[in-house]
Each structure stands twice: as structure tokens, then as C-alpha cells.
Amino acid sequence: MRRVITAQDVPPAGDWRIPIDAIVTPSAREVAAARGVRLIEAPADECSSLAAPEKTIVIGADHGGFALKETLKPLIESLGLAIRDVGVYDTKPADYPDIAVKVADLVASGAATRGVLIDGAGIGSSMAANKVPGIRAALCYDKASARNSREHNDSNVLTLGARLLTETQAEEVLRTWIATPFAGGRHQARVQKIMDIEQRYYKKGLS
């Protein structure tokens, strides 16, 4: 049976793989265009919509991180994870906060369990992503920092500096970050304190 794609199915942002024979309603195409979502036809077993959040990595980069993003995508797929790419798709100048919030929103909403952001230094993307409630973005520059950010801090967004890492170093950091689980235990209480601080100031902003 051919799948029917409606406006309610369209994700908030990024590339969205849909089955080759899917029927896309006009309203779904309008919503996708308004959100900047690219519909990519693919075999059913490669479609983003079939991947569970815990098996999905949302990735984004500004123009300075575009090349490294494209290099790292095959590594993510080789680890059995689906990719949701929210851009950019070329080297035209782009503002890293715009990309950071796309990745952060998808992780915070639960559409993906983790996200990866890449800009020239990785600093700005980390700052921007951490403004979104529920995000713990960590700028990592070697395997030790990647491991620590996961074991101790339960980071859910990794930021990388394309100008500061070689491709091999970036691959090592990403592989370590993906493979390292949160240790829990005494670290859970500390992470909870981070979340409590976030909620305190978030509530002030709403009042």
C-alpha cells in the first residue's frame, strides 16, 4: 500500500526521506516549503520517518562547517544511525544561530535523541543551542572531552569546530561521543541541578 504524506506528518525542519512511491498531498508540500523541509525520495528502508528518535542524529552546520558535515555523515550512517540534515547544503554564508536552533529544537522535541552542530570554532553553535530548554550542548575537541561530556554531563548535542580539527580528529570525537553512554549515579544529581537552573530562569522569562 502506498503511503500518504499529509501536512501533519511534515517534520519541523531538515531533510526528510520519504518512500519513492509515497503520495504527498498538496498541503504537505506547502507546509514542507514553508518550513524549509526538503522531501527526498528514497527506498522505504532508508526513510527518515521509519527511524526511531534514539536511532536518529540530527546534524547541521553553517558554511564554515559544511564540508566537515558532509564528511561525517557517512560515519554516522555506518554506525547504524539515521541522519536528519537541517543544512546548510552549500557554502553560501549562513548564520550559525539559525542552524543551531533547528538542531536544538528537534532534539528538545524528541524527534531525535542527539544532535551534532559544526561551525568554524564550534563555540557559537554551542552557545546558541544551549539557549533552548532541554539542550546540553558540549563543544568537544578530543576523545577525552567527548567521553566526559557524555559520561558526566549527559550531553545531547555535540558541537565541533571545523577550523580547529582535522577530519580524522573530528571523526574520533564523534565516534567516541556516540559510543559513550551516560554514567548516571552521582552524575545524575548534578545534571538534574543543571536542568533545575534552566527551569528557574526559563520560568522567569515567561513571567
PABA-759604 format. One record per residue: residue number from 0; residue in three letters; z, y, x of N, C-alpha, C in turn. Coordinates in steps of 0.02 Angstrom, whole numbers, padded with zeros to 5 digits. Each point is the difference from the previous one (the first is absolute). Layout:
REM residues N
REC pos code    n.w    n.v    n.u   ca.w   ca.v   ca.u    c.w    c.v    c.u
REC NUM  Ala      Z      Y      X      Z      Y      X      Z      Y      X
...
END
This chain:
REM residues 207
REC pos code    n.w    n.v    n.u   ca.w   ca.v   ca.u    c.w    c.v    c.u
REC   0  Met  00000 -00060  00042  00000  00060 -00042  00000  00063  00044
REC   1  Arg -00043  00047 -00016 -00004  00062  00039  00060  00044 -00015
REC   2  Arg  00029  00028  00051  00058  00043 -00009 -00023  00069 -00023
REC   3  Val  00038  00030 -00046 -00013  00067 -00024  00051  00048  00032
REC   4  Ile -00026  00050  00036  00043  00049  00033  00006  00061 -00045
REC   5  Thr  00061  00017 -00020  00011  00058 -00043  00035  00056  00039
REC   6  Ala  00007  00057 -00032  00032  00058  00033  00071 -00016  00020
REC   7  Gln  00035 -00043 -00038  00069 -00017  00015  00007 -00042  00064
REC   8  Asp -00055 -00032  00020  00002 -00043  00059 -00008  00039  00066
REC   9  Val -00026  00061 -00004 -00018  00037  00061  00063  00020  00039
REC  10  Pro  00003 -00015  00065  00058  00018  00040  00003  00075  00014
REC  11  Pro  00057  00025  00025  00007  00073  00011 -00046  00028  00053
REC  12  Ala -00019 -00040  00050 -00041  00026  00054 -00028 -00058  00041
REC  13  Gly -00046  00017  00046 -00023 -00049  00049 -00062 -00038 -00020
REC  14  Asp -00019 -00047  00043 -00055 -00045 -00014  00026 -00055 -00047
REC  15  Trp -00041 -00021 -00047  00020 -00052 -00046 -00056 -00052 -00005
REC  16  Arg  00014 -00059  00024 -00049 -00054 -00003  00003 -00032 -00070
REC  17  Ile -00058 -00005 -00031 -00004 -00030 -00066 -00052 -00056  00002
REC  18  Pro  00007 -00051 -00043 -00048 -00055  00000 -00072  00025 -00010
REC  19  Ile -00046 -00032  00034 -00070  00020 -00003 -00027  00003 -00071
REC  20  Asp  00020 -00047 -00042 -00028 -00003 -00068  00043  00035 -00051
REC  21  Ala  00049  00040  00022  00046  00033 -00047 -00037  00052 -00041
REC  22  Ile  00024  00010 -00061 -00026  00052 -00044  00048  00060  00005
REC  23  Val -00026  00057  00023  00041  00060  00008 -00016  00048 -00057
REC  24  Thr  00050  00017 -00039 -00011  00045 -00057 -00014  00070  00025
REC  25  Pro -00036  00040 -00039 -00013  00070  00020  00064  00039  00014
REC  26  Ser  00051 -00011 -00041  00063  00037  00010  00033 -00020  00066
REC  27  Ala -00007 -00063  00019  00028 -00023  00064 -00036  00034  00058
REC  28  Arg -00065  00008 -00005 -00037  00033  00053  00020  00074  00004
REC  29  Glu  00012  00031 -00057  00020  00071 -00001  00069  00008  00034
REC  30  Val  00047 -00044 -00017  00067  00004  00029 -00004 -00013  00075
REC  31  Ala -00039 -00049  00021 -00008 -00016  00071 -00027  00060  00038
REC  32  Ala -00050  00033 -00029 -00030  00058  00032  00050  00057  00006
REC  33  Ala  00040  00010 -00053  00050  00054  00000  00054 -00012  00052
REC  34  Arg  00016 -00064  00012  00054 -00016  00048 -00027 -00011  00071
REC  35  Gly -00065  00002  00008 -00029 -00012  00066  00001 -00073  00019
REC  36  Val  00003 -00044 -00049  00001 -00072  00013 -00071 -00026  00007
REC  37  Arg -00014 -00034  00055 -00066 -00030  00011  00001 -00071 -00026
REC  38  Leu -00047 -00016 -00045 -00006 -00067 -00026 -00047 -00040  00045
REC  39  Ile  00025 -00053  00029 -00039 -00041  00046 -00008 -00070 -00029
REC  40  Glu -00061 -00020 -00013 -00012 -00067 -00027  00007 -00052  00055
REC  41  Ala  00036 -00054 -00015  00014 -00052  00049  00011 -00066 -00035
REC  42  Pro -00005 -00056  00037  00017 -00065 -00030  00070  00001 -00028
REC  43  Ala  00012 -00038 -00053  00064  00003 -00035  00059 -00013  00046
REC  44  Asp -00008 -00046  00049  00056 -00016  00044  00015  00054  00051
REC  45  Glu -00042  00052  00002  00011  00055  00047  00022  00064 -00036
REC  46  Cys  00012 -00004 -00063  00013  00060 -00040  00072  00023  00008
REC  47  Ser  00009  00066  00010  00066  00029  00008  00044 -00014 -00060
REC  48  Ser -00029 -00001 -00059  00039 -00007 -00061  00035 -00067 -00005
REC  49  Leu -00022 -00050  00040  00030 -00066 -00002  00058 -00007  00048
REC  50  Ala  00009  00047  00045  00052 -00005  00050  00066  00026 -00027
REC  51  Ala  00053 -00038  00012  00067  00021 -00020  00022  00057  00046
REC  52  Pro  00045  00044 -00025  00023  00056  00041  00026 -00021  00068
REC  53  Glu  00037 -00056  00003  00028 -00022  00064 -00054 -00025  00048
REC  54  Lys -00060 -00009 -00025 -00056 -00022  00042 -00050  00057  00010
REC  55  Thr  00020  00061 -00018 -00046  00057  00005  00028  00052  00048
REC  56  Ile -00043  00023  00045  00016  00056  00044 -00046  00058 -00019
REC  57  Val  00030  00056 -00018 -00041  00060 -00013 -00003  00039  00065
REC  58  Ile -00061  00020  00018 -00010  00033  00065 -00039  00065 -00009
REC  59  Gly  00018  00050  00040 -00035  00064 -00004  00003  00036  00067
REC  60  Ala -00046  00045  00010 -00003  00037  00063 -00036  00066 -00012
REC  61  Asp  00016  00050  00041 -00041  00060  00000 -00057 -00011  00049
REC  62  His -00039  00053  00013 -00058 -00008  00043  00019 -00023  00070
REC  63  Gly  00058  00021  00023  00022 -00020  00067  00019 -00073  00005
REC  64  Gly  00017 -00030 -00056  00019 -00071 -00001 -00052 -00046 -00029
REC  65  Phe -00057  00028 -00022 -00051 -00040 -00034 -00023 -00060  00042
REC  66  Ala -00018  00012  00062 -00027 -00054  00042  00051 -00056  00009
REC  67  Leu  00063  00019  00012  00052 -00051  00009  00012 -00038 -00065
REC  68  Lys -00003  00035 -00056  00008 -00034 -00065 -00051 -00055 -00008
REC  69  Glu -00062  00016  00016 -00054 -00049 -00008  00010 -00058  00048
REC  70  Thr  00028  00013  00059  00013 -00053  00049  00055 -00047 -00024
REC  71  Leu  00051  00028 -00032  00058 -00040 -00020 -00010 -00039 -00064
REC  72  Lys -00047  00019 -00042 -00010 -00035 -00064 -00015 -00074  00009
REC  73  Pro -00043 -00020  00046 -00012 -00072  00008  00063 -00038  00021
REC  74  Leu  00043  00031  00040  00063 -00032  00019  00043 -00014 -00061
REC  75  Ile  00005  00049 -00044  00040 -00008 -00061 -00027 -00058 -00042
REC  76  Glu -00066 -00002 -00008 -00031 -00053 -00039  00010 -00068  00033
REC  77  Ser  00000 -00002  00067  00009 -00063  00035  00070 -00029 -00011
REC  78  Leu  00047  00043 -00020  00068 -00022 -00014  00010 -00022 -00072
REC  79  Gly -00056 -00005 -00037  00003 -00023 -00069  00021  00053 -00050
REC  80  Leu -00008  00063  00018  00020  00055 -00044 -00060  00036 -00027
REC  81  Ala  00006  00025 -00061 -00052  00041 -00030  00009  00072  00020
REC  82  Ile -00054  00037  00003  00002  00070  00021 -00021  00045 -00058
REC  83  Arg  00038  00053 -00010 -00022  00054 -00045 -00008  00062  00044
REC  84  Asp -00061  00020  00011 -00017  00055  00045 -00008  00064 -00041
REC  85  Val  00045  00050  00012 -00003  00062 -00038 -00036  00056  00037
REC  86  Gly -00034 -00017  00055 -00037  00050  00037  00037  00020  00063
REC  87  Val -00033  00043  00039 -00067  00027 -00012 -00052 -00051  00018
REC  88  Tyr -00063  00016 -00018 -00054 -00048  00011 -00052  00025  00051
REC  89  Asp  00017  00054  00033 -00043  00026  00054  00042  00047  00042
REC  90  Thr -00031  00035  00047  00038  00042  00047 -00001  00074 -00019
REC  91  Lys -00018  00015 -00062  00004  00070 -00022  00073  00022 -00001
REC  92  Pro  00015  00062  00019  00070  00023  00002  00035 -00011 -00067
REC  93  Ala  00061 -00026  00004  00040 -00014 -00059  00073  00018  00016
REC  94  Asp  00039  00014 -00051  00070  00019  00009  00044 -00062 -00008
REC  95  Tyr  00039 -00016  00051  00040 -00060 -00001  00051 -00003 -00058
REC  96  Pro  00028  00056 -00024  00046 -00007 -00056 -00033 -00029 -00063
REC  97  Asp -00064  00016 -00010 -00035 -00026 -00058 -00006 -00076  00002
REC  98  Ile -00014 -00026  00060 -00005 -00072  00008  00069 -00033 -00004
REC  99  Ala  00048  00032  00031  00068 -00028  00002  00028 -00009 -00070
REC 100  Val -00011  00048 -00043  00029 -00006 -00067 -00035 -00054 -00041
REC 101  Lys -00064 -00012  00013 -00036 -00054 -00034  00031 -00068  00018
REC 102  Val  00010 -00010  00065  00030 -00063  00023  00071 -00006 -00027
REC 103  Ala  00039  00053  00008  00071 -00002 -00021  00007 -00013 -00075
REC 104  Asp -00042  00031 -00040  00004 -00009 -00073 -00013 -00073 -00019
REC 105  Leu -00049 -00031  00033 -00015 -00070 -00017  00056 -00047  00020
REC 106  Val  00032  00014  00057  00056 -00042  00021  00060  00013 -00046
REC 107  Ala  00014  00062 -00014  00058  00017 -00042 -00008 -00027 -00071
REC 108  Ser -00062 -00004 -00024 -00013 -00025 -00068  00004 -00075 -00004
REC 109  Gly -00001 -00034  00057  00002 -00073  00001 -00069 -00032  00001
REC 110  Ala -00053  00040  00002 -00067 -00028  00003 -00012 -00037  00065
REC 111  Ala  00034  00021  00052 -00001 -00034  00065  00071  00001  00028
REC 112  Thr  00019 -00052  00034  00067 -00003  00028  00007  00043  00062
REC 113  Arg -00055  00005  00039  00002  00040  00061 -00064  00040  00010
REC 114  Gly  00006  00052  00041 -00058  00043  00014 -00004  00017  00074
REC 115  Val -00060  00020  00021 -00013  00020  00069 -00036  00067 -00002
REC 116  Leu  00024  00047  00040 -00031  00066  00006 -00017  00016  00072
REC 117  Ile -00058  00030  00011 -00022  00015  00068 -00027  00071  00003
REC 118  Asp  00027  00040  00045 -00030  00064  00016  00002  00008  00076
REC 119  Gly -00012  00059  00025 -00004  00008  00072  00063 -00019  00037
REC 120  Ala  00058  00023 -00025  00064 -00014  00033  00045 -00045 -00041
REC 121  Gly -00013 -00004 -00066  00042 -00040 -00044  00061  00036 -00027
REC 122  Ile  00015  00058  00028  00060  00037 -00019 -00006  00031 -00069
REC 123  Gly -00055  00038 -00010 -00009  00035 -00063 -00004 -00048 -00060
REC 124  Ser -00035 -00056  00009 -00005 -00048 -00055  00068 -00029 -00018
REC 125  Ser  00042 -00012  00051  00067 -00025 -00012  00042  00050 -00039
REC 126  Met -00004  00064  00020  00037  00052 -00034 -00021  00005 -00073
REC 127  Ala -00066  00001 -00012 -00025  00007 -00068  00018 -00059 -00044
REC 128  Ala -00010 -00060  00026  00015 -00060 -00039  00073 -00004 -00019
REC 129  Asn  00044  00021  00045  00071 -00005 -00013  00025  00050 -00053
REC 130  Lys -00043  00044 -00022  00019  00045 -00055 -00005 -00035 -00067
REC 131  Val -00032 -00058 -00003 -00009 -00037 -00063  00060 -00046 -00009
REC 132  Pro  00036  00007 -00055  00059 -00043 -00012 -00018 -00074  00004
REC 133  Gly  00042 -00037  00035 -00011 -00072  00008 -00036 -00019  00064
REC 134  Ile -00023  00049  00037 -00037 -00014  00062  00044  00007  00061
REC 135  Arg -00006 -00049  00044  00033  00002  00065 -00055 -00010  00052
REC 136  Ala -00032  00055  00019 -00056 -00002  00047  00027  00006  00071
REC 137  Ala -00026 -00043  00044  00023  00000  00070 -00060  00008  00047
REC 138  Leu  00006  00049  00044 -00049  00008  00054  00019 -00048  00055
REC 139  Cys -00044 -00048  00014  00015 -00050  00051 -00052  00004  00056
REC 140  Tyr  00023 -00011  00060 -00042  00010  00058 -00001 -00059  00048
REC 141  Asp  00040 -00052 -00015 -00001 -00062  00038  00030 -00056 -00044
REC 142  Lys  00000 -00061  00027  00024 -00056 -00040  00075  00006 -00015
REC 143  Ala  00038  00028  00047  00072  00007 -00011  00015  00047 -00058
REC 144  Ser -00034  00057 -00003  00012  00048 -00054 -00024 -00029 -00067
REC 145  Ala -00055 -00037  00001 -00025 -00031 -00061  00050 -00052 -00026
REC 146  Arg  00025 -00040  00045  00048 -00052 -00020  00064  00031 -00026
REC 147  Asn  00025  00051  00034  00062  00033 -00021 -00008  00033 -00069
REC 148  Ser -00057  00032 -00011 -00011  00035 -00063  00001 -00048 -00060
REC 149  Arg -00020 -00062  00012  00001 -00049 -00054  00068 -00034 -00005
REC 150  Glu  00027 -00025  00057  00063 -00037 -00001  00058  00043 -00023
REC 151  His  00004  00061  00025  00059  00043 -00013 -00010  00048 -00058
REC 152  Asn -00062  00025 -00009 -00012  00055 -00047 -00041 -00020 -00061
REC 153  Asp -00025 -00061 -00002 -00042 -00023 -00055 -00056  00049 -00015
REC 154  Ser -00034  00024  00052 -00055  00047 -00010 -00055 -00031 -00042
REC 155  Asn -00028  00039 -00045 -00054 -00026 -00042 -00066  00035  00012
REC 156  Val  00000  00050  00044 -00063  00032  00022  00003  00007  00076
REC 157  Leu -00053 -00021  00033 -00007  00007  00072 -00048  00057  00015
REC 158  Thr  00019  00045  00044 -00046  00052  00021 -00016 -00009  00074
REC 159  Leu -00063  00012  00017 -00025 -00009  00067 -00037  00062  00024
REC 160  Gly  00005  00013  00064 -00036  00057  00030 -00061 -00025  00037
REC 161  Ala -00059  00015 -00027 -00061 -00026  00030 -00014  00028  00069
REC 162  Arg  00025  00060  00013 -00011  00030  00066  00051 -00023  00052
REC 163  Leu  00052 -00033 -00023  00055 -00019  00044  00002 -00074  00016
REC 164  Leu -00040 -00040 -00035  00000 -00073  00009 -00071 -00024  00014
REC 165  Thr -00006 -00050  00042 -00064 -00034  00007 -00008 -00047 -00059
REC 166  Glu -00060 -00026 -00011 -00011 -00047 -00055  00045 -00061  00008
REC 167  Thr  00006 -00024  00061  00041 -00060  00013  00074  00015 -00016
REC 168  Gln  00024  00058  00020  00070  00018 -00015  00011  00006 -00075
REC 169  Ala -00047  00032 -00034  00006  00009 -00072  00000 -00068 -00036
REC 170  Glu -00042 -00045  00023 -00002 -00067 -00030  00066 -00036  00010
REC 171  Glu  00030  00006  00059  00064 -00032  00014  00055  00029 -00044
REC 172  Val  00000  00066 -00008  00050  00031 -00042 -00007 -00023 -00072
REC 173  Leu -00062  00002 -00026 -00012 -00019 -00069  00018 -00074 -00012
REC 174  Arg -00021 -00043  00045  00014 -00072 -00009  00076 -00012 -00001
REC 175  Thr  00035  00033  00045  00073 -00008  00003  00033  00026 -00063
REC 176  Trp -00022  00058 -00022  00029  00032 -00060 -00010 -00044 -00062
REC 177  Ile -00059 -00028 -00008 -00014 -00043 -00058  00040 -00064  00003
REC 178  Ala  00009 -00028  00060  00032 -00065  00007  00076  00003 -00003
REC 179  Thr  00029  00059  00010  00073  00005  00005  00033  00011 -00068
REC 180  Pro  00045 -00044 -00020  00035  00010 -00064  00061  00046  00008
REC 181  Phe  00022  00027 -00056  00061  00040 -00001  00060 -00047  00011
REC 182  Ala  00046  00019  00045  00056 -00044  00016  00054 -00001 -00053
REC 183  Gly  00004  00052 -00040  00052  00002 -00051  00069  00005  00032
REC 184  Gly  00049 -00032 -00031  00068  00000  00027  00028  00071  00006
REC 185  Arg  00027  00016  00058  00031  00065  00009 -00051  00057 -00006
REC 186  His -00064 -00017  00012 -00052  00051 -00004 -00014  00021 -00072
REC 187  Gln  00013 -00046 -00047 -00014  00016 -00070  00041  00060 -00024
REC 188  Ala  00063  00002  00019  00043  00055 -00021 -00025  00066  00028
REC 189  Arg -00026 -00001  00061 -00024  00061  00031 -00065  00024 -00032
REC 190  Val -00043 -00047 -00016 -00062  00018 -00035  00017  00028 -00069
REC 191  Gln  00050 -00029 -00032  00021  00025 -00065  00025  00072  00005
REC 192  Lys  00032  00017  00055  00024  00068  00009 -00059  00049  00007
REC 193  Ile -00053 -00024  00033 -00061  00041  00005 -00027  00013 -00070
REC 194  Met -00002 -00052 -00041 -00026  00007 -00068  00045  00044 -00043
REC 195  Asp  00065 -00004  00012  00047  00042 -00037 -00011  00074  00016
REC 196  Ile -00010  00015  00064 -00015  00069  00020 -00063  00025 -00036
REC 197  Glu -00050 -00042  00001 -00064  00018 -00032  00010  00016 -00074
REC 198  Gln  00038 -00043 -00034  00010  00010 -00071  00041  00062 -00015
REC 199  Arg  00048  00016  00044  00042  00059 -00010 -00043  00063  00000
REC 200  Tyr -00043  00005  00049 -00041  00061  00005 -00059 -00001 -00048
REC 201  Tyr -00023 -00060 -00018 -00053 -00005 -00050  00026  00026 -00068
REC 202  Lys  00060 -00019 -00017  00029  00022 -00063  00012  00075  00000
REC 203  Lys  00019  00028  00057  00009  00073  00004 -00066  00036 -00013
REC 204  Gly -00053 -00030  00026 -00066  00031 -00009 -00022  00000 -00072
REC 205  Leu  00024 -00049 -00039 -00019 -00004 -00070  00042  00044 -00045
REC 206  Ser  00059  00021  00026  00045  00040 -00042 -00019  00073 -00002
END
